[in-house]
Amino acid sequence: MSLAVNELNNRPDFGVFIPGFFDDYPLESEEFRLYAHIQRRAGVSGCFESIPNMAKHCYMALKTAKNAIKLLVAAGMIEIQERLGTTNIYTLTSPSCWVSPDQVQLLRSQIKTTKQTPAKINSSQNCTGGGVGRTHLNVVHIYLKKFNRLCQGGKAIRH
């Protein structure tokens, strides 16, 4: 593999550019890595790699990859087209569809505490104005239940 040299800075040019808004978005390293992998594999038709293969290619545990996908979906960064009997298709969304950065940690805490039952939401966690509110979290919870069912026994995701 030959490396192109960036004449301006005299360093290897891998063709990678991370826009500031994405670099500043509050993703954990595994979420960032998985998003970058999906972006690289997406092409025009979306990424249709299985979650176990994505986890392997990103050097992370399967559970970590599943949680990262849940967060990326909940944050509006990717969409999943379910296909029974084969892998799902993961497509990237426009940054205008992403939730506000200050809501990502709340979503992450909901995902990491959700197993088979919804996380408890107390009144101090209610979001107001322009961000993710209780309605959005309920939608996220419904999605997570469906995603967990697919991961545990559905045909859409191969283990």
C-alpha positions as CSV (number, residue, x, y, z in Angstrom):
1,M,0.0,0.0,0.0
2,S,1.5,3.3,-1.0
3,L,0.9,6.5,0.9
4,A,0.3,9.8,-0.8
5,V,2.2,12.6,0.8
6,N,0.5,15.9,1.6
7,E,2.9,18.4,0.2
8,L,1.7,21.3,2.3
9,N,2.3,19.6,5.6
10,N,4.8,16.9,4.5
11,R,2.9,14.1,6.2
12,P,0.9,11.1,5.0
13,D,-2.5,11.9,3.5
14,F,-5.0,9.2,4.3
15,G,-7.9,11.2,2.8
16,V,-9.5,11.5,6.2
17,F,-11.1,14.8,7.3
18,I,-13.2,15.0,10.5
19,P,-15.4,18.1,10.5
20,G,-15.3,20.1,13.8
21,F,-19.0,19.6,14.6
22,F,-18.4,15.8,14.4
23,D,-15.2,15.8,16.4
24,D,-16.9,17.9,19.1
25,Y,-20.0,15.7,19.2
26,P,-20.0,13.9,22.6
27,L,-19.4,10.3,21.4
28,E,-17.4,7.8,23.3
29,S,-14.5,6.3,21.5
30,E,-16.4,3.1,20.6
31,E,-19.4,5.0,19.2
32,F,-17.1,7.2,17.2
33,R,-15.2,4.2,15.8
34,L,-18.3,2.3,14.9
35,Y,-19.8,5.4,13.2
36,A,-16.6,5.8,11.2
37,H,-16.7,2.2,10.2
38,I,-20.4,2.4,9.1
39,Q,-19.5,5.5,7.1
40,R,-16.6,3.8,5.4
41,R,-18.7,0.7,4.5
42,A,-21.9,2.5,3.6
43,G,-21.4,3.4,0.0
44,V,-24.5,4.5,-1.8
45,S,-26.7,1.6,-0.6
46,G,-25.8,1.8,3.1
47,C,-23.7,-0.6,5.3
48,F,-25.1,-4.1,5.4
49,E,-22.4,-5.7,7.5
50,S,-23.5,-7.8,10.5
51,I,-23.0,-6.5,14.0
52,P,-20.6,-9.3,14.9
53,N,-18.5,-8.5,11.9
54,M,-18.6,-4.8,12.7
55,A,-17.5,-5.5,16.2
56,K,-14.7,-7.7,15.0
57,H,-13.4,-5.1,12.5
58,C,-13.6,-2.3,15.1
59,Y,-11.9,-4.5,17.8
60,M,-14.6,-4.3,20.3
61,A,-16.9,-6.7,22.2
62,L,-20.2,-7.6,20.6
63,K,-22.2,-6.0,23.5
64,T,-20.2,-2.8,23.1
65,A,-21.0,-2.7,19.4
66,K,-24.7,-3.3,20.0
67,N,-24.8,-0.5,22.6
68,A,-22.9,1.8,20.3
69,I,-25.4,1.2,17.5
70,K,-28.3,1.8,19.9
71,L,-26.8,5.1,20.9
72,L,-26.2,6.1,17.2
73,V,-29.8,5.3,16.4
74,A,-31.2,7.1,19.5
75,A,-29.1,10.1,18.7
76,G,-30.5,10.2,15.1
77,M,-27.0,9.6,13.6
78,I,-27.9,6.4,11.7
79,E,-31.1,4.7,10.6
80,I,-31.6,0.9,10.4
81,Q,-33.6,-0.8,7.6
82,E,-34.5,-4.2,9.0
83,R,-34.4,-7.1,6.6
84,L,-35.6,-10.5,7.8
85,G,-33.4,-13.4,7.0
86,T,-30.3,-11.3,6.3
87,T,-28.4,-8.4,7.8
88,N,-29.9,-5.0,8.3
89,I,-28.9,-1.9,6.3
90,Y,-27.4,1.0,8.3
91,T,-27.5,4.4,6.7
92,L,-26.1,7.7,7.9
93,T,-28.4,10.7,8.5
94,S,-27.7,14.3,8.0
95,P,-26.2,16.1,11.0
96,S,-29.4,18.2,11.1
97,C,-31.2,15.1,12.2
98,W,-28.9,14.5,15.2
99,V,-30.0,15.3,18.7
100,S,-28.5,18.2,20.5
101,P,-25.1,17.3,22.0
102,D,-26.3,18.0,25.5
103,Q,-28.8,15.2,25.2
104,V,-26.4,12.4,24.2
105,Q,-25.4,11.6,27.8
106,L,-29.0,11.2,28.8
107,L,-29.6,8.8,25.9
108,R,-26.5,6.9,26.7
109,S,-27.6,6.5,30.3
110,Q,-31.0,5.2,29.1
111,I,-29.3,2.7,26.8
112,K,-26.9,1.4,29.4
113,T,-29.5,1.0,32.0
114,T,-32.1,-0.6,29.7
115,K,-32.0,-4.4,29.7
116,Q,-35.5,-5.8,29.4
117,T,-37.4,-3.0,31.2
118,P,-37.3,0.8,30.7
119,A,-35.1,2.9,32.8
120,K,-36.8,4.9,35.5
121,I,-37.2,8.6,34.5
122,N,-37.7,11.0,37.4
123,S,-39.0,14.5,37.1
124,S,-35.5,16.0,37.3
125,Q,-34.6,14.2,34.1
126,N,-37.4,15.8,32.0
127,C,-36.0,17.7,29.1
128,T,-37.4,21.0,27.9
129,G,-37.2,22.9,24.7
130,G,-35.4,21.9,21.6
131,G,-33.9,18.7,23.0
132,V,-34.9,15.2,23.6
133,G,-38.0,15.0,25.8
134,R,-39.9,12.2,27.5
135,T,-41.7,11.4,24.2
136,H,-38.4,10.9,22.4
137,L,-37.1,8.7,25.2
138,N,-40.2,6.6,25.0
139,V,-39.7,6.1,21.3
140,V,-36.0,5.2,22.0
141,H,-37.2,2.7,24.6
142,I,-39.6,1.1,22.1
143,Y,-36.8,0.9,19.6
144,L,-34.4,-0.6,22.1
145,K,-36.9,-3.3,23.1
146,K,-37.3,-4.2,19.4
147,F,-33.5,-4.1,18.8
148,N,-32.9,-6.3,21.9
149,R,-35.5,-8.9,20.6
150,L,-33.7,-9.0,17.3
151,C,-30.3,-9.4,18.9
152,Q,-31.5,-12.2,21.2
153,G,-33.4,-14.4,18.9
154,G,-34.5,-12.8,15.7
155,K,-33.3,-13.8,12.3
156,A,-32.4,-10.3,11.2
157,I,-29.1,-10.4,13.1
158,R,-26.7,-13.3,12.8
159,H,-24.5,-14.3,15.7
